[in-house]
Amino acid sequence: MASAIGNRTWDVAVIGAGVWGLATARAARTRGFSVIAVDAERVGAGASGGIVGALSPHVPERWNGKKAFQFRALQMAPDYWRAVEAATGLPTGFAASGRLMPLPDAATRALAEERAAGASEHWGEVARWQVLDTAPGWLAPEVAPFGAVHETLSARLFPRAACAALAGAARAEGVEVREGLPAHRIAPGEVTTSEGPLRARHIVIAAGFAGFRLLGIAKGKGVKGQAALLRAEAPEGAPLIYADGVYAVPQPGGLVAVGSTSENRFSHDGTDSLLDPVIETARALSPLLARAE
């Protein structure tokens, strides 16, 4: 039986139990704070519960603080997700797999070669940015007439499994995770929920698009994507593929996730014709996907 939320004051209340909210809750708990994380629906109900799971860096040029932050996060990821799996015995689908990017023309290849210097400078010995003359692995040669980039910083996970494992690790460490508990209003030191007031010294809003409403930001806009799972067995340890804004990401169980679209219409949860060209692009990227269910 979950404890009533109104009979104590927490050090930290996290609104939203996606990957960001759960990771924040764990980080606060390991520093000795009492923590509750609540979600209006369920763990990973929003973008964090998707299927693509590509963890890829920005290109290593025009280096800035944002890119440096992202680099450190990717550098930390293997140890982080191994620890989550060890704490719960649950899989996350994480693999430091790297990424392939086909080079369709001479100009794209020249730019890729310039970026190799940036990777050498900013990534150091942590990861490589290699420009190859031929399409390696499961990448279709016809989409890479000028070779391909193989960078080793990218990784992947299966978001739904990763969120479930992350929630399990948070609970094991003493975070109270409550699902089906929507927050309606935020005030200093208090969150109004469907079960009454939730009191906390610090409140973290990690509710994605819904956070705009909680913060009273009327003009906030959300973006969503559509993706698909194809039944195809990628080679063991295969890098993910990225081209023309589309990812093809090997996932556990003989599946490949492909996606995704970018749109700001939230009228339904299904797919529509915007996903068709994503699937067709993915099919062209690899012979494995050409006729995959």
N, C-alpha and C positions, 0 to 999 in steps of 0.2 A: 504494500500500500504506500503510495507516494505521500510524503508529508505535506501538510497544509502550508501554503506559501505565506500566509499572513501572520504567522506567529513568531517570526524572527526577522532580523535585519542581516542581509548577506553583505559580505565585503564587495562582491562583484556579481552583477546580474547581466547575463549575455542574452540579448534578444535575437534569436535566430540560431538554428542548429544545423547550419551547413558547414562546409569545411573551414571557413574562416571563423565562424562563431565557436565551433568545437575546439579548434586549435587555440583560440584565444582563451577559452575556458580552461583548457589543460595547462596552458602557460601560466595563467593566474594561480591555479591550484598548486602547481609545483613550487610556486613562490610563497606558499603558506596561506593564501587567501581562501575564505569560504566562498564557494562559487555555485550559482545555479544558472543553467542554460535552458531557455524555453523556446519552443517553436509552435507557431500557430497550427501547423499540420503535423509533420513528422520529420525525423532526421533526414536531411538531404532532400527535402521536398522541392526545392527550387533548382537553380542552375547547378548546384553541387551534386545533385542526383542524376546528372546526365550520363551519357555513355561514351563520349569521345575520349576524354582523359589525356589529352596531349599537353605535356609540360615543356614548352619550348621557349627559348630566349629570343629577344629582339636581336636583330643583326648587330654585329660588333663594330659599329661605326658611329661617329658623333656621340661618343661615350658621355653618359651623364649619370646623375645620382639614381634615377629610376632603373637604368640598365644595370648599374652596379648592385643595387638592392636585389634585383631579379637574379643576377648571377650568384649572389651569396645564397639565395633561397634554393636555387637548383643545386648548388654545391652541397648544401645541408640535407637535401631531400633523401638520399639513400639511407643515411643513418636515422633520419626522422621516421621514415615509414617502416624500416626494419624494427625500430623500437615499438611502434604501434602494433605491428604483427606479433612481436614477442610478448607484449603485455596481454594480448587477447587470444592468441592462437587463431585469429581470423585473417584471411587473405585481404590484401588491398589491391592486388594486381600491379603493384609498382615494379618497374624495371627500368634501369638506366640504359635505355635501348639506343639512343641516338636518333638521328633523323636524316633522311635522304631528300634532296630537292633537285629535280631535273633541271637541266640548263637547255632551254629550247633554241637559243641563238647566240651569236658571237658576243653581242653586247651584254647579255646576261652573264655569260662566262667571264668576260672581262671584269664586270662588277664583282662577281664572286671571288675572283683572284685578288682584287683590292681588299675585300673584306677579310681574306685570310690573314693579311697583315694586322688588321684590327683584332682578330681573335688571338693571334700570337701575343700581342701587346697586353690585352685586357684579360684574357682567359689564362694565360701562362701555361703551366703544365697540367692544369685541371682538365682541359678538354681541347679537342682539335677541330679545326675547320679545314677539311681536305677537299680540293678540287680534283675530281677524277675524270679520266678521259672517256670512260665507258660507264654505262648504267650498271650498278652492282645489285646483287641480291634479287629481291622480288620486284624491282622497278622495271617497267617495260622499256626496252631500248628505244622504241619509236618515239617516246615522249622526251627522250634525252639525247638528241642528236649531237649536242656539244658537251656531253658528259653530265656530271652531277656533282653536287656538294654532298659530302658526308660529314656532318658535325656530330660530335659525341657528347654534347652537353644536354641535349634533350632527353626527356624520360617520359614514361607513361604510367598511368594507373587506371583502375576501373572505378569511376567516381562513386557509384552506388555502394560497392563493396568497401571502398576506402572510408566513406562516411560512416558506415555501420561499424567498422573496426575502430574508427576514431571515437565514436560515441561509446563503444565498449571500453576503450582505454580511459576515456574521461571518467566514466562511472567507476571503474576500478580504482582510480586515483582519488575518488571522493567528490567528484562533481555531481550534483543532482541535475539530471537531464529530464526535462518534462516535455512531452509531446502533446499536441492537441490543446495548447494553451495560448490562445491569441492575446497579444498585447494591443490595447486600444489607445492608450495615451501615455506620454512620457512627461514627467515633471521632475524637478530636482529631488533626487533621493527616492523616487517612487515610480512604479509602473502600474498603470491600471490594467488588470487582466480580467478574463472572464470568470476567474475564481476569486476576485478581489484584489486588494493592493499588494504588490510585490515591492518590498522595501530593500534598498541596497545603497551602499556608500558610493559605489561607482556603477554606472550603467553603460554597457557597450551595445551599440545597435549594429547588428550584423545580419539584418533581415533582407538584404538585397533590395529589390524594387520597392517592397513594402516599407522599407525604412524611410522613404521620402514622406509618406503619409505620417508616420510617427514623428518625424521631425518638423512637420508642418510646411514642407517644401512643395508648393502647389505645382511648380513647373518641372519637377524632376521627371526624367524620362528613363524608362527601362528598355533593354534590348534583349531579345531572346533568339534562340536558334533551333533549327530542326536538324536531326541527325538520323542515321539508320545503322542497323547492325546487319552485316552480311555474313552468311555462313561460309567461311573459308579458313583453311589451316595455313597460316603464315609460317615461314621457317622459324625454327627455334632461335630466339634472340633477335628476330628481325627488327631493323629500325622502323620507326614510323615514317610515312611519306607525306610530304607537303608540296602542293603545287596549285597555283591559281586559286588560292584561298580555301582549298579543300585539304583536309587531313584524312589519311587512312591509317588507322591505329590498330595493330594486333591486340586482341584481348583474349582472356582465358576462355577455354571451352570451345576452341575452334571457331572463333568469331573475329570479325574485323569491323571496327566502328568507323563510319565515314561521316564527315560533317565539316562545317555546318553552315546553315544560313544565318543571316543577321537581319532581324526585322523588329519592329516596335509595335506589332499588332498582338494583342493578348486575348483575343476573343474566344479561343478554344485551345484544347490540348492536343489536337490531332496534327496530322501532316497535310500538306497540300502541294500544289504543283511547283512551289519554290524549291522543294527538296529534289525534284526529278533531275535537274541539271547537276546537282551535287553528286548524286549517285552515278550519273553518266560520266562525269569527270573522274570519279574514283575508279570506275570500271576501266577507263582508259589508262590509268596509272599502273596497273599491274595485271598480268595475265590471270592471276589467281582470282581476280574479282570480276572478270569479264562476264561470266555467266553464274556468278554466285547467287544463291537464293537470298 
